[in-house]
Amino acid sequence: MDSTPFLSAQYLTFSYGARDVIVGLSFELRPGEIVTVTGPNGAGKSTLLDLVAGDISPRRGRLEYRRPFGLQYLPQSPQSFGRLTCKEAATFVLGLQELRRDNYERFRSGIPSPVLLDRIDRVADTYIWQVSGGERQALFLSLTLSRPADLYLLDEPFNSMDSDARESSIDWIRRKKEAGASILLVTHNNEDVGKLSDRSIYLAQ
């Protein structure tokens, strides 16, 4: 494993109004490393991913990255469009009619798991709000992992998935690690920590 940090966080502090959520947090994330983030609800796990993604700024402390780098982010409650601004989502919808079928086939060809591919093919022609939570999660996680990146931020990526889809997703994340990606993964599941984590951050309230 490359010992040079891909990401270095130093004394991060973030507050919502008068309520401190993260106080003085420091850690490093190296290429080819998975760091899991655990802790109770409200401890700041999703907030930490937002800070690392640059969506919000720390009140104190700083984040340093290798430059340049590619980022993919799966939030805890992803919407149909993924991580897009309102303007980007509108542009996407307006341009849908210009997309060719081979874009979808290219997406399918990048999914290494027959299990996940089966879940996605099963609901391919179903409206996204009509599928189950696990099927929707399999689609969103596949969209995230199928795109190349140096850093993946995954917030509860296995929510509502059945056991086969979950294990296939874990295997795909391991492949990303072996290819040298850095992964910061939020989970409430201790089994996920045991299967995936090189190191773990516990955030207390």
Sequence and secondary structure as in RCSB ss.txt:
>XXXX:A:sequence
MDSTPFLSAQYLTFSYGARDVIVGLSFELRPGEIVTVTGPNGAGKSTLLDLVAGDISPRRGRLEYRRPFGLQYLP
QSPQSFGRLTCKEAATFVLGLQELRRDNYERFRSGIPSPVLLDRIDRVADTYIWQVSGGERQALFLSLTLSRPAD
LYLLDEPFNSMDSDARESSIDWIRRKKEAGASILLVTHNNEDVGKLSDRSIYLAQ
>XXXX:A:secstr
   S SEEEEEEEEEETTEEEEEEEEEEE TT EEEEE  TTSSHHHHHHHHHTSS  SEEEEEE SS  EEEE 
SS  TT S  HHHHHHHHHTGGG  HHHHHHHHHT   HHHHHHHHHTTTS GGGS HHHHHHHHHHHHHTS  S
EEEEESTTTT  HHHHHHHHHHHHHHHHTT EEEEE S HHHHHHH SEEEE   
